[in-house]
Amino acid sequence: MEKISEAFEKVKKHQAVEKMKMLVGFEVEDEESVAAEESGLMDELNRNCTLSTKQRIHGFAICFAAGLACTFLSMLVFVNPIKFGITFTLGNLLSLGSTAFLVGPKRQVTMMLDPVRMYATAIFLASMIIALFSALYVHSKLLTFLAIILEFGALIWYSLSYIPFARSMVTKTLMACFDTEF
């Protein structure tokens, strides 16, 4: 029995040393066992922090309704680009966050960083940051208005990335509409 407990202690010490090597930046001899431990911890954390289907739907509905309300209320202050930029961007953030209730935040981020929509996501998030920055700190109506136009275009392009072949269809349609050769 003592030999088993000694072997168990050696294994625990070896794992602790391997983790310390990883933190310092040394190569780890057995990376697969450490990755298996970490994924097991993440899986257990995900199992303990899950929402029921009813809670997910309620969270989605509340967040999406708040996002739509902010987006529609932003139309009331359209003449003031700074207030419009803040409410429109807040509506987009709430609407974007609402989908995380349905698919989960980890999968949402994974889907957003998918190579198909990585650039659309980056432009969409950057345009929201630029709109908020120009509205809250710079107080420039022109810059806020331009950022909102960019944000709206990025929102459409980002949304089209979830529909199969939608972006290629829109691109071909726009090319046909604006083709100057007869």
SENUZA-354485 format. One line per 2 residues: number of its first residue (from 1); for each residue x, y, z of N, C-alpha, C. Coordinates in Angstrom, 1 decimal, always signed. Layout:
N
NUM) X,Y,Z,X,Y,Z,X,Y,Z  ...
! end
This chain:
182
1) +0.8,-1.2,+0.0,+0.0,+0.0,+0.0,+0.9,+1.3,+0.0  +2.0,+1.2,+0.7,+2.9,+2.4,+0.8,+3.5,+2.6,-0.6
3) +3.8,+1.5,-1.3,+4.4,+1.7,-2.6,+3.5,+2.4,-3.6  +2.2,+2.1,-3.4,+1.2,+2.7,-4.3,+1.1,+4.2,-4.0
5) +1.0,+4.5,-2.7,+0.9,+5.9,-2.3,+2.2,+6.7,-2.7  +3.4,+6.1,-2.6,+4.6,+6.7,-3.0,+4.6,+6.9,-4.6
7) +4.2,+5.9,-5.3,+4.1,+6.1,-6.8,+3.1,+7.2,-7.1  +2.0,+7.3,-6.4,+1.0,+8.4,-6.6,+1.6,+9.7,-6.4
9) +2.4,+9.9,-5.3,+3.0,+11.1,-5.0,+4.1,+11.5,-6.0  +4.8,+10.5,-6.6,+5.8,+10.8,-7.6,+5.1,+11.3,-8.9
11) +3.9,+10.7,-9.2,+3.2,+11.1,-10.4,+2.7,+12.6,-10.2  +2.2,+12.9,-9.0,+1.7,+14.2,-8.7,+2.8,+15.3,-8.8
13) +4.0,+14.9,-8.2,+5.1,+15.8,-8.3,+5.6,+16.0,-9.7  +5.6,+14.9,-10.5,+6.0,+15.0,-11.9,+5.1,+15.9,-12.7
15) +3.8,+15.8,-12.4,+2.8,+16.7,-13.1,+3.0,+18.1,-12.7  +3.3,+18.4,-11.4,+3.5,+19.7,-11.0,+4.7,+20.3,-11.6
17) +5.8,+19.5,-11.7,+7.0,+20.0,-12.4,+6.8,+20.3,-13.9  +6.0,+19.4,-14.5,+5.7,+19.6,-15.9,+4.9,+20.9,-16.1
19) +4.0,+21.2,-15.2,+3.2,+22.4,-15.3,+4.1,+23.6,-15.1  +5.0,+23.5,-14.2,+5.9,+24.7,-14.0,+6.8,+24.9,-15.2
21) +7.2,+23.8,-15.8,+8.0,+23.9,-17.0,+7.2,+24.6,-18.1  +6.0,+24.3,-18.2,+5.1,+24.9,-19.2,+5.0,+26.4,-18.9
23) +4.8,+26.8,-17.7,+4.7,+28.2,-17.3,+5.9,+29.0,-17.6  +7.1,+28.4,-17.4,+8.3,+29.1,-17.6,+8.7,+29.1,-19.1
25) +8.2,+28.1,-19.9,+8.4,+28.2,-21.3,+9.3,+27.0,-21.8  +9.6,+26.1,-20.9,+10.4,+24.9,-21.3,+9.5,+24.0,-22.0
27) +10.1,+23.1,-22.8,+9.4,+22.1,-23.5,+8.9,+21.0,-22.5  +7.7,+20.6,-22.7,+7.2,+19.5,-21.8,+7.3,+18.2,-22.5
29) +7.7,+17.2,-21.7,+7.9,+15.9,-22.3,+6.6,+15.2,-22.7  +5.6,+15.3,-21.9,+4.3,+14.7,-22.2,+3.2,+15.7,-22.2
31) +3.1,+16.4,-23.3,+2.1,+17.5,-23.4,+0.7,+16.9,-23.5  +0.5,+15.7,-24.0,-0.8,+15.2,-24.2,-1.5,+15.0,-22.9
33) -0.8,+14.5,-21.8,-1.5,+14.3,-20.6,-1.9,+15.6,-19.9  -1.1,+16.7,-20.1,-1.4,+18.0,-19.6,-2.6,+18.6,-20.3
35) -2.7,+18.4,-21.7,-3.8,+18.9,-22.4,-5.1,+18.1,-22.1  -5.0,+16.8,-21.8,-6.1,+16.0,-21.4,-6.7,+16.5,-20.1
37) -5.8,+16.9,-19.1,-6.2,+17.4,-17.8,-6.9,+18.7,-18.0  -6.4,+19.6,-18.8,-7.0,+20.9,-19.0,-8.3,+20.8,-19.7
39) -8.4,+20.0,-20.7,-9.7,+19.8,-21.4,-10.7,+19.2,-20.4  -10.3,+18.3,-19.6,-11.2,+17.7,-18.6,-11.7,+18.8,-17.6
41) -10.8,+19.7,-17.2,-11.2,+20.8,-16.3,-12.2,+21.7,-17.0  -12.0,+22.0,-18.3,-12.9,+22.9,-19.1,-14.2,+22.2,-19.3
43) -14.2,+20.9,-19.5,-15.5,+20.2,-19.7,-16.3,+20.2,-18.4  -15.6,+19.9,-17.3,-16.3,+20.0,-16.0,-16.8,+21.3,-15.7
45) -16.1,+22.4,-16.0,-16.5,+23.7,-15.8,-17.7,+24.0,-16.7  -17.7,+23.6,-17.9,-18.9,+23.8,-18.8,-20.1,+23.1,-18.4
47) -19.9,+21.9,-17.8,-21.0,+21.1,-17.3,-21.7,+21.8,-16.1  -20.8,+22.4,-15.3,-21.4,+23.0,-14.0,-22.0,+24.4,-14.3
49) -21.6,+25.0,-15.4,-22.1,+26.4,-15.6,-23.0,+26.4,-16.8  -23.8,+25.5,-17.0,-24.7,+25.5,-18.2,-26.1,+26.0,-17.8
51) -26.8,+26.5,-18.8,-28.1,+27.0,-18.6,-29.1,+26.0,-19.2  -30.3,+26.0,-18.7,-31.3,+25.1,-19.2,-31.8,+25.7,-20.5
53) -32.5,+25.0,-21.3,-33.0,+25.4,-22.6,-33.9,+26.6,-22.4  -34.7,+26.6,-21.4,-35.7,+27.6,-21.1,-34.9,+28.9,-20.7
55) -33.9,+28.8,-19.9,-33.1,+29.9,-19.5,-32.3,+30.5,-20.7  -31.8,+29.7,-21.6,-31.2,+30.2,-22.8,-32.1,+31.0,-23.7
57) -33.3,+30.5,-23.9,-34.3,+31.1,-24.7,-34.7,+32.5,-24.1  -34.9,+32.5,-22.8,-35.3,+33.7,-22.1,-34.1,+34.7,-22.2
59) -32.9,+34.3,-22.0,-31.8,+35.2,-22.1,-31.6,+35.7,-23.5  -31.8,+34.9,-24.5,-31.7,+35.3,-25.9,-32.8,+36.4,-26.1
61) -34.1,+36.1,-25.7,-35.2,+36.9,-26.0,-35.0,+38.3,-25.4  -34.6,+38.3,-24.1,-34.4,+39.6,-23.4,-33.3,+40.4,-24.0
63) -32.2,+39.8,-24.3,-31.0,+40.5,-24.8,-31.3,+41.0,-26.2  -32.0,+40.1,-27.0,-32.3,+40.5,-28.4,-33.4,+41.6,-28.4
65) -34.4,+41.5,-27.6,-35.4,+42.6,-27.5,-34.8,+43.9,-27.0  -33.9,+43.8,-26.1,-33.2,+45.1,-25.6,-32.3,+45.6,-26.8
67) -31.7,+44.8,-27.5,-30.9,+45.2,-28.6,-31.7,+45.9,-29.7  -32.8,+45.2,-30.1,-33.7,+45.8,-31.1,-34.3,+47.1,-30.6
69) -34.6,+47.2,-29.3,-35.2,+48.4,-28.7,-34.2,+49.6,-28.8  -32.9,+49.3,-28.5,-31.9,+50.3,-28.6,-31.7,+50.7,-30.0
71) -31.7,+49.8,-30.9,-31.5,+50.1,-32.4,-32.6,+50.9,-32.9  -33.9,+50.6,-32.5,-35.0,+51.4,-33.0,-35.1,+52.7,-32.3
73) -34.7,+52.8,-31.0,-34.7,+54.1,-30.3,-33.6,+55.0,-30.8  -32.6,+54.4,-31.4,-31.5,+55.2,-32.0,-32.0,+56.0,-33.2
75) -33.1,+55.5,-33.8,-33.6,+56.3,-34.9,-34.3,+57.6,-34.5  -34.7,+57.6,-33.2,-35.3,+58.9,-32.7,-34.3,+60.0,-32.5
77) -33.1,+59.6,-32.3,-32.0,+60.6,-32.1,-31.0,+60.6,-33.3  -31.6,+60.3,-34.5,-30.8,+60.3,-35.7,-30.1,+61.6,-36.0
79) -30.7,+62.7,-35.6,-30.2,+64.0,-36.0,-28.9,+64.3,-35.1  -28.8,+63.7,-34.0,-27.6,+63.8,-33.1,-26.7,+62.6,-33.3
81) -25.7,+62.7,-34.2,-24.9,+61.5,-34.5,-24.2,+60.9,-33.2  -23.9,+61.6,-32.2,-23.2,+61.1,-31.1,-24.2,+60.2,-30.3
83) -25.4,+60.7,-30.0,-26.4,+59.8,-29.3,-26.8,+58.7,-30.1  -26.9,+58.9,-31.4,-27.3,+57.8,-32.4,-26.2,+56.7,-32.4
85) -25.0,+57.2,-32.4,-23.9,+56.2,-32.4,-23.8,+55.3,-31.2  -24.1,+55.9,-30.0,-24.0,+55.2,-28.8,-25.2,+54.2,-28.7
87) -26.4,+54.6,-29.0,-27.5,+53.7,-28.9,-27.5,+52.7,-30.0  -27.1,+53.0,-31.2,-27.0,+52.0,-32.3,-26.0,+51.0,-31.9
89) -24.8,+51.4,-31.5,-23.8,+50.4,-31.1,-24.2,+49.6,-30.0  -24.8,+50.2,-29.0,-25.3,+49.4,-27.8,-26.3,+48.3,-28.3
91) -27.2,+48.7,-29.2,-28.1,+47.8,-29.7,-27.5,+46.6,-30.5  -26.4,+46.9,-31.2,-25.7,+45.9,-31.9,-25.0,+45.0,-31.0
93) -24.4,+45.5,-29.9,-23.7,+44.7,-28.9,-24.7,+43.8,-28.2  -25.8,+44.3,-27.8,-26.8,+43.4,-27.2,-27.3,+42.3,-28.1
95) -27.6,+42.7,-29.4,-28.1,+41.7,-30.3,-27.0,+40.6,-30.6  -25.7,+41.1,-30.7,-24.7,+40.1,-30.9,-24.5,+39.2,-29.6
97) -24.6,+39.8,-28.5,-24.5,+39.0,-27.2,-25.7,+38.1,-27.0  -26.8,+38.4,-27.6,-28.0,+37.5,-27.4,-27.8,+36.1,-28.1
99) -27.1,+36.1,-29.2,-26.8,+34.8,-29.8,-25.9,+33.9,-29.0  -25.1,+34.5,-28.1,-24.3,+33.7,-27.2,-25.1,+32.9,-26.2
101) -26.3,+33.4,-25.9,-27.2,+32.6,-25.1,-27.7,+31.3,-25.8  -27.9,+31.4,-27.1,-28.3,+30.2,-27.8,-27.2,+29.2,-28.0
103) -26.1,+29.6,-28.5,-25.0,+28.7,-28.8,-23.9,+28.6,-27.8  -23.9,+29.5,-26.8,-22.9,+29.5,-25.8,-21.8,+30.4,-26.2
105) -21.2,+31.1,-25.2,-20.1,+32.1,-25.5,-18.9,+31.5,-26.2  -18.5,+30.3,-25.8,-17.3,+29.7,-26.4,-17.5,+29.4,-27.9
107) -18.7,+28.8,-28.2,-19.0,+28.5,-29.6,-19.2,+29.8,-30.4  -19.8,+30.8,-29.7,-20.0,+32.1,-30.4,-18.7,+32.7,-30.9
109) -17.7,+32.7,-30.0,-16.4,+33.2,-30.3,-15.7,+32.4,-31.3  -15.9,+31.1,-31.2,-15.3,+30.2,-32.2,-15.9,+30.4,-33.6
111) -17.2,+30.6,-33.7,-17.9,+30.9,-34.9,-17.5,+32.3,-35.5  -17.3,+33.2,-34.6,-16.9,+34.6,-35.0,-15.5,+34.6,-35.6
113) -14.6,+33.7,-35.0,-13.2,+33.7,-35.5,-13.0,+32.6,-36.6  -14.1,+32.1,-37.1,-14.0,+31.1,-38.2,-13.3,+31.8,-39.4
115) -12.4,+31.2,-40.1,-11.7,+31.9,-41.2,-12.7,+32.5,-42.3  -13.9,+32.0,-42.4,-14.8,+32.5,-43.4,-15.3,+33.9,-43.0
117) -15.5,+34.1,-41.6,-16.0,+35.4,-41.2,-15.0,+36.2,-40.3  -13.8,+35.8,-40.3,-12.8,+36.5,-39.4,-12.7,+38.0,-39.7
119) -12.6,+38.3,-41.0,-12.4,+39.7,-41.4,-13.7,+40.5,-41.2  -14.8,+39.9,-41.4,-16.1,+40.6,-41.2,-16.3,+40.9,-39.7
121) -15.9,+39.9,-38.9,-15.9,+40.1,-37.4,-15.0,+41.2,-37.0  -13.8,+41.2,-37.5,-12.8,+42.2,-37.1,-13.3,+43.6,-37.5
123) -13.8,+43.7,-38.7,-14.2,+45.1,-39.1,-15.5,+45.5,-38.3  -16.4,+44.6,-38.1,-17.6,+44.9,-37.3,-17.2,+45.3,-35.9
125) -16.4,+44.6,-35.2,-16.0,+45.0,-33.8,-15.2,+46.3,-33.8  -14.3,+46.4,-34.8,-13.5,+47.6,-34.9,-14.4,+48.9,-35.2
127) -15.4,+48.7,-36.0,-16.3,+49.8,-36.3,-17.1,+50.2,-35.1  -17.5,+49.2,-34.3,-18.2,+49.5,-33.0,-17.3,+50.3,-32.1
129) -16.0,+49.9,-32.0,-15.1,+50.6,-31.1,-14.8,+52.0,-31.6  -14.7,+52.1,-32.9,-14.4,+53.5,-33.5,-15.6,+54.4,-33.2
131) -16.8,+53.8,-33.4,-18.0,+54.6,-33.2,-18.2,+55.1,-31.8  -17.9,+54.2,-30.8,-18.0,+54.6,-29.4,-16.9,+55.5,-29.1
133) -15.7,+55.3,-29.6,-14.6,+56.2,-29.3,-14.9,+57.6,-29.8  -15.3,+57.7,-31.0,-15.6,+59.0,-31.6,-16.8,+59.7,-31.0
135) -17.7,+58.9,-30.5,-18.9,+59.5,-29.9,-18.6,+60.0,-28.4  -17.9,+59.1,-27.7,-17.7,+59.4,-26.3,-16.5,+60.2,-26.0
137) -15.4,+60.1,-26.7,-14.2,+60.8,-26.4,-13.8,+61.9,-27.3  -14.0,+61.7,-28.6,-13.6,+62.7,-29.6,-14.8,+63.7,-29.8
139) -16.0,+63.3,-29.6,-17.2,+64.1,-29.7,-17.3,+64.7,-31.1  -16.9,+63.9,-32.1,-16.9,+64.4,-33.5,-18.1,+63.8,-34.2
141) -19.0,+64.6,-34.6,-20.3,+64.2,-35.3,-19.9,+63.5,-36.6  -19.0,+64.1,-37.4,-18.7,+63.6,-38.7,-18.0,+62.2,-38.6
143) -17.1,+62.1,-37.7,-16.4,+60.8,-37.5,-17.3,+59.7,-36.9  -18.2,+60.1,-36.0,-19.2,+59.2,-35.5,-20.2,+58.7,-36.6
145) -20.6,+59.6,-37.5,-21.5,+59.3,-38.6,-20.8,+58.3,-39.6  -19.5,+58.6,-39.9,-18.8,+57.7,-40.8,-18.6,+56.3,-40.1
147) -18.3,+56.3,-38.8,-18.1,+55.0,-38.1,-19.4,+54.3,-38.1  -20.6,+54.9,-38.0,-21.9,+54.3,-38.0,-22.2,+53.7,-39.4
149) -21.8,+54.4,-40.4,-22.0,+53.9,-41.8,-21.1,+52.6,-42.0  -19.9,+52.7,-41.5,-19.0,+51.5,-41.6,-19.6,+50.4,-40.7
151) -20.1,+50.7,-39.5,-20.6,+49.7,-38.7,-21.9,+49.0,-39.3  -22.7,+49.8,-39.9,-23.9,+49.2,-40.6,-23.5,+48.3,-41.7
153) -22.6,+48.7,-42.5,-22.1,+47.9,-43.6,-21.4,+46.6,-43.1  -20.6,+46.8,-42.1,-20.0,+45.6,-41.5,-21.0,+44.6,-40.8
155) -22.0,+45.2,-40.3,-23.1,+44.4,-39.7,-23.8,+43.5,-40.7  -24.1,+44.2,-41.9,-24.7,+43.4,-43.0,-23.8,+42.4,-43.5
157) -22.5,+42.7,-43.7,-21.6,+41.7,-44.3,-21.3,+40.6,-43.3  -21.3,+40.9,-42.0,-21.1,+39.9,-40.9,-22.3,+39.0,-40.9
159) -23.5,+39.6,-41.0,-24.7,+38.7,-40.9,-24.8,+37.8,-42.2  -24.4,+38.4,-43.3,-24.5,+37.6,-44.5,-23.5,+36.4,-44.5
161) -22.5,+36.5,-43.6,-21.5,+35.4,-43.6,-22.1,+34.1,-43.0  -23.2,+34.2,-42.3,-23.9,+33.1,-41.7,-24.8,+32.4,-42.7
163) -25.1,+33.0,-43.8,-26.0,+32.4,-44.8,-25.2,+31.9,-45.9  -25.3,+30.6,-46.2,-24.5,+30.0,-47.3,-24.6,+30.8,-48.6
165) -23.5,+31.1,-49.2,-23.5,+31.7,-50.5,-24.1,+33.1,-50.6  -24.5,+33.7,-49.5,-25.1,+35.0,-49.5,-24.2,+36.1,-49.9
167) -23.0,+36.1,-49.4,-22.0,+37.1,-49.7,-21.6,+37.1,-51.2  -21.4,+35.9,-51.7,-21.1,+35.8,-53.1,-22.3,+36.3,-54.0
169) -23.5,+36.0,-53.6,-24.7,+36.4,-54.3,-24.8,+37.9,-54.3  -24.6,+38.5,-53.1,-24.7,+40.0,-53.0,-23.6,+40.7,-53.8
171) -22.4,+40.1,-53.7,-21.3,+40.7,-54.5,-21.6,+40.6,-56.0  -22.0,+39.5,-56.5,-22.4,+39.4,-57.9,-23.5,+40.3,-58.3
173) -24.5,+40.5,-57.5,-25.6,+41.3,-57.7,-25.2,+42.8,-57.8  -24.3,+43.2,-56.8,-23.8,+44.6,-56.9,-22.9,+44.8,-58.0
175) -22.1,+43.8,-58.4,-21.3,+44.0,-59.6,-22.1,+44.1,-60.8  -23.2,+43.4,-60.9,-24.1,+43.5,-62.1,-24.8,+44.8,-62.1
177) -25.2,+45.3,-61.0,-25.9,+46.6,-60.9,-25.0,+47.8,-61.2  -23.8,+47.8,-60.8,-22.9,+48.9,-61.0,-21.9,+48.7,-62.1
179) -22.1,+47.7,-62.9,-21.2,+47.5,-64.0,-21.4,+48.6,-65.1  -20.3,+49.2,-65.4,-20.4,+50.3,-66.4,-20.2,+49.9,-67.8
181) -19.8,+48.7,-68.0,-19.6,+48.3,-69.4,-21.0,+47.8,-70.0  -21.3,+48.2,-71.2,-22.6,+47.8,-71.8,-22.3,+46.9,-72.9
! end
